Amino acid sequence: MSLLTATPPQPVVTEREARQVAEAARERDWRKPSFAKELFLGRFRLDLIHPHPMPPDEDSRRGEQFLARLRDFCETKIDSALIEREARIPDEVINGLKELGALGMKIDIKYGGLGLTQVYYNRALALVGSANPALGALLSAHQSIGVPQPLKIFGTQEQKDAFLPRLARTDISAFLLTEPDVGSDPARLATTAVPDGDDYVLDGVKLWTTNGVVADLLVVMARVPKSEGHKGGITAFVVEADSEGITVENRNAFMGLRGLENGVTRFHRVRVPAANRIGPEGAGLKIALTTLNTGRLSLPAMCVGAGKWCLKIAREWSAAREQWGKPVAHHEAVGAKISFIAATTFALEAVLDLSSQMADEDRNDIRIEAALAKLYGSEMACLMADELVQIRGGRGFETADSLAARGERAVPAEQLLRDLRINRIFEGSTEIMHLLIAREAVDAHLSVAGDLIDPDKSLSDKARAGANAGVFYAKWLPKLVAGPGQLPRAYGDFHPAGHLDLSGHLRYVERASRKLARSTFYAMSRWQGRMETKQGFLGRIVDIGAELFAMSAACVRAELLRSSGDHGREAYQLADVFCRQSRIRVEELFGRLWSNTDDLDRKVVKGVLAGAYTWLEEGVVDPSGEGPWIADATPGPSERENLHRPIR
């Protein structure tokens, strides 16, 4: 049987092999400082984020000019209710965005793009996403994880010259990694790219291809078999979406983001020139992860936009709606929700702008900061939208069309809740983000003591690791005992005359950072090699770090606004309230590190999977119908109509 016609088997990998693939793809070196990394190590490096970095005046001028044009377009050309009803973005809207240059917001001017900074790109996404989240997702998928970003970092000059001008003005791109049976475990990737002369031949099926239905160019991750002259491994390719053998077999529909052009794409003997390979063979996962380091910031940008809208609607509605003789906002039960929305929106914007400005300056390594922004933004935005629905009561559960039909303002609160829900899954689910961030957070420990808990290491390796660990911990542990957080006047810059005192919150962050590091060390000492299985514990460690990062960013942003004379008093008030709310959550998380039901939960799960509780499922009917849990993705020619719909 020919190499090109053989059906490749689904890769079978052990848990350890899967972890090794992920570990090989991650960026190991820390060549630049990282505020969040230091925070997890018990070192509160306020100097890395304060004073708040600022964009150059020219970048701000160009960014503001584009935002003004984009706002006018959003207000006059985008009918969000129409997109929701028809589950499709009109072609003229997408073409209008092309004419504005919105496809090239992050592409350099020399290639025909706008060359916006990360800060202004995020503000543009927040603006578009508030008009319609599906449009924000389209632009984000195109530029944050689609073809432009990996080419910017890893592409050759020839590739940049060939593709970036198209992507800046006319061509939509998509990123294809996920497969029907492969999500966050890329070691099992089944799509193949077999070398054949000056080409590679792609075979396989990709699922949840955001923009894939309308894309012109694709970034495709495929496995190159190891052979003579070929290192092999998961590899990234730029693929023309109209290539022979590519079929968009389905346009998927979702509970939210109804205008999303997301599909299932099949590759059958698709020839891709070797010149379209991004980076060397085997570098695909590293390219994907590096792209996401800043690409993840696009998602919290739209979460910030959602928070701002939630606050606007909550304010207007709660002032107009009266209950028991006064506006509902003045009832404490409702007022607490409004305070949470306002304070959290302020903090999310602080986290986003700080992380984005650090990305623009490129002085700090922000891989953890961006991941925390994505994790925290997606979780908190869902909570804010849920609170808005509750504040609106029955009207929050009612659709905008139904409200309008009976003569009331068409407020799409329930749509926002549905649209935001995917953000806890997109670009790394919350559970995967917990593990990813936790791995980076304990990197310093594993770099000195990892061999001690690795069962494959020899006794001499373990002895060497023990000596190195002894030196590291002898210097590190004593520093976790005391710090500036115990000094009453530390961080005095954050207690200016006539303003609330934020210095106490920063002292709390410093103390909590050391406590977090001590807790991590104790857990590693206790569980050693089993630490990686303690996902509940690791998730809480990360959540504490996220809260401490958000508190730090909120205080720094408040001081920036005060020093610039821009709503400083109100900013200090919002930062103070947010920090007080956050501290309550942090204390609860610290308590749950050691007092939880994790062990009991594991026992119940075993019982559930063993069928011990099937009696509990009695008394209902299952409306889900027949069919396999995971669709067949065997390579081969497509038997379906091609739904690819390029927009011109």
Order of alpha helices (4+ residues) and beta strands (2+ residues): alpha-alpha-alpha-alpha-alpha-alpha-alpha-alpha-alpha-beta-beta-beta-beta-beta-beta-beta-beta-alpha-alpha-beta-beta-alpha-alpha-alpha-alpha-alpha-alpha-alpha-alpha-alpha-alpha-alpha-alpha
